[in-house]
Structure formats: C-alpha cells, structure tokens
C-alpha cells in the first residue's frame, strides 16, 4: 500500500514500519493514525511478514506525541472520537498476532509513548526520552496510556509519570520496566533487526499463541490464565511445528517450521 506519512517494507520475514514525518518529529496527526491502522491491518494477514519493527524517521524522535494543532479547540465528542481511533490502533498493534518490536530513538512522548507501549517489547537508543506530558496541556493520555503504563511499571510509577507529565531517560525507563534494553544510537537498529530475525525464524503459530496467552491472561485471575495457557499449550502440543521442533532438537538440526 502507498502511504504519505509512513513507510512499510517487508524483507526476510521482517516488516519495518517507519513513521515518516521527521520535520514534525513524527507526530501522530489523524492521517498518520489512519495510515498506521491500515498498515497494521494489512500486516495481520501478510504471511510473509512474520515480525514487525516499528520506528520513527530521523534521529530526533520515535514519535513526539500527537499533533497539537489538532488537539486545540476540540469538542468533547471530537476528543472522544480521536481517543477511540488512537485506542483502536494501539489495540490492533497489541493484538496483531505476531511480535511488534519498537525501536525507540529520541522523543517518545504522549501518543508516541503509547504507541511504543502497545508493542510487544521496546528497545531504546541512549538518546531516548519517554513520557506522557498530556497534563501540561490540560489533557490526559487518551490512546491507552493510563492503562498500559500501570500494567508495565506498576500503579505508583504510572501515576507519577501521568500526573507530573515528566520525561525519563532510556536508562530510567529500563530500570522501571518500561523499556527492555538500551543500545547506543548506532547499534539500535542493527540490534533490533537481529532480534527480529531470530523471531522470524520461529513458528508463527507458536508466537501467536504465546502472545495470546500473555495478553489475554493479563485480564484474568491467575487460575483462569493458567487454564487458558493449558488450552493453548494443547493446541501447540498437537501441531506439526511442535513435532518438527522436537524432532529437530533431538536430531541436532535446525527446525523447518510450517506454521501449522
């Protein structure tokens, strides 16, 4: 698909999606949210794209938030509609059924931080700055940030970040569990692509079921989550890929997964 505000390339099982508005610090205006939603919708059904890497163009920002020009003078209905569209995108990314890895360089603020949190995991460059500054604008996070942040870092840390609107460094983001690991700016994309290549070599069926177990289990009590895990383990255990994986391990060879 041809887009104006994003780029999407698929090679060697990896889809690289780039928010491509560097002159606007890759801010999420309405058009960009729509294009990202369309892109990830198409990637969900793209069997050649086994893992997705999400990044921002340039060195200054992953995504520096929403487009402030579009936030001014909204009615309540317009604000709620914008939040609903943003949440739909974040939910699509979180529940894509394949890993989505955020490569966060520079600013990841507001909607950009929410975009990163919707990904399966996050790797950051050492120049990354993350935060939810909406309260400084008289707003609150609207794209799922109040919900995902508390699940990632705990209630106290989440309230501190949401209420103060402060930014934190990549190092602090790792310490509180918001980011998985920090790399130098030069090493970020090579490291992320290496990790993505490893994921692309695994069974797509297995990854989808593992994502389902974790994502759905978070909304259950532990007993219900374990029952879900057992059911999905049963699906995996009876699959061709499980037999192939075990056979390959015993034969000391590389598995050839068929995603079934």
N, C-alpha and C positions, 0 to 999 in steps of 0.2 A: 504494500500500500504506500502511496505517496503522501507525505505529511509536510506541513510548513514549519512546525515548531519542534519536531522531534525527528530523530534518525533511528532506523531499525535495520540491523544487518544480522544475518544468520550464517554462520560458518562453523563447520566441525562440531555441530550439535549445540553450539552456544549462540543464543540471540543476544546481541548487545543493543540496548535501548538507550539513546542519549537524548536528554532534554537539551535542545539546541537553541537557546536564547541567551548566549553569553553576554550580549550587550545589556540585557535586563537581569543579569545574574540568574538566568534560567527560571525566573519567577513563573509561578503557575497561574496564568490567566485562564479564563473559561475555555478558550480554544485549545490550549495545551492540555488541560484536564480531559477534554473530549477526545483529543488525538491519542493520549495515553490510554484512555479507556478502550478505544477502538483497537489500538495496537495490541494490548494485552488480551483482548477478546480474541483476536486472530491468533495470537501465540498459544492460547489454550488448546486450540485444535491443530496446531502445527506440529506434526510428529517429528520433523527434523530439528526442531528447537527443543532440546532436552533440558536446558537450564537457561536462565535469563540473567544477564548482568545489566544493572541499571546505574547510569552515571549521568553527570552533568557536563556540558561542554565547557572548555576553558579550565583555568586553574583557580579562579576566584570562588566558584560556588558549585556545589552539587545542585541544590535548588534553594534560593534565598527567601522562599516564602511565597505567599500569594501576591497577586498584582494589586498593590494598594489603591491604584486608580479605580479598580473595580469594586473595592470594599467601601468606598466613601458613599454616603447618602443612600444606603440600601434600605428598603422597607423590610419589615420582619419576614414577610413572605419570600422576598428575594434572597435574604440572608439564609433562611432555612433551605431554600432550593439549592443555593450554592453549596451549603454544607452537605446536603443529600447527594449531590453529584460528586463531591470530593470523597465522601464516605463510600460511595459505590465503587469508585476507582480503587480505593485502598482495600476494600473487601475483595475486589477481583484479583488484585495482586496477591493478597494474603492467601486466598483460596484457589490459586491458579492450578494447583495440582502438580506443579513442578517447582524446583527451587528457584527463588529470585534473590540474587545477591546484590546488595547495594555497595557501590564503590564511592565513598563519600570523601570528596575533596573540597576544601574551602567551607563556605557557609552552607549549613543545612538547618534552616530556621523556619518556624511556623509550618506551613504546608510541606516544606522540604523535609523537615524532621519527621513529620507524619508520614510522608512518602517512604522515607528510609525505614521507619518502624513497621510499616506494612510488609517489608521484605522478610525473607526467611532468616537472614542474618546480615550484619553490616560490618564492613571493613572500612577503615578511615585512614586518610593521609594525615601526617603530623600537623598539617595546617588547618585541619577541620575544626569548625566551631559549630556546636549544635545547641538548639534551644527552641523554646516556644514563647516568643515575645508578645503574643497577642494582647495580654492585659495592658501593655503600654499603649495600645491603640483603642482601649475601651472595648475589647473583644475577648472571647475565649477561643481556644483551639476548637475547630469545627469539623476536621476531617478524621476524627477518631483519636486524636492525640490524648485527650483526657482519659481514654480507656486503655489504649495500648501502652502508654508510658507507665502507668501504675502497675500493669502486669509484667512489664520488663524490669522495672527498678524498684518497685515497692511504693506504698502509699506516701510515706514521708518524703522521699526523694522527688516523687512525681509532683506532690503539692508544692514543694519548694520551687521546682522549675516552672510549674504552671503559674503560680501566684506571683513570683518575683519577675518572671519573664527574662531571667538571666541566661547568658550563654555559658557553656562549658567547653573546655578543650577536649581534644580527642583522647588525651591521657585520662582525664577525669571521666569521660564517657565510658572508657573501658573499665575503670575502677567501679562504677556503679552498675555495670551490666548493660548499658545502652548500646555499646559497640563491642564487637567480638575481639578485634585486634587492630593495632595501629602499625602502619608502614610509612616509610618516607614517601614524599610525593612522587619520586621517580620510580619507586618499587610498587606502588599501589596497584596499578593496572596489571603489570606482569604477574603479581601475586594473585590477584583476583581471578585472572584468566586461567592460571594454573589450577586454582581450586575448582573453578567452573569446569575445566577439562576433566578433572577427576570425577566430578558429579555426573558429567555427561557420559562417562563410561559405565555407570551403574545402571541397574534395571529401572526403567521409568516407572514400571508398575510398583516396585518396592518403594521408590522415593515418594510416589503419590500417596501410597497407603501410610507411610511413616508421617508425612505431612498431615494427613487426615487425623491420624491418631493423636498427634500433639495438638493441633489446632482445635479439634472438637473436644478433646479431653480437658482442655483448659476451662471449658464451660460446664464441666461435670464435677461431681464429687469424685474422690479417688476410686471408690468401688465401681462406679459407673464407667469411669475412664478405663479401668483395668478390664472390664467386660468388653468394652469397645476394642481395646488392644488385643484381647484374646480372639475376638471375631476376625479382626483384620490379620492377625498372625495366622489364623486358619486359612484365609484367602491366600496369603503369601506362601504358606507351607505346602499348599497343594498346586502351586503354579509351576509352569515349565522352568521359569527363571530360578526358582529355589532348587529344583533338581539340577539344573545346569551349574548353578553356583557351588553347590556342594560337590558335585562330580568334578568340577574344575579344581576345587581346593584339594580334594583327595588325589587328583592326578597331577597336582602341582603345575597347572597351566592357567592361562588367562581365560576367564569365562566369556562366552559369547551370548549375551542376553538377547532375548527376542521380545521382551516387554509383554510377556503373557504367561 
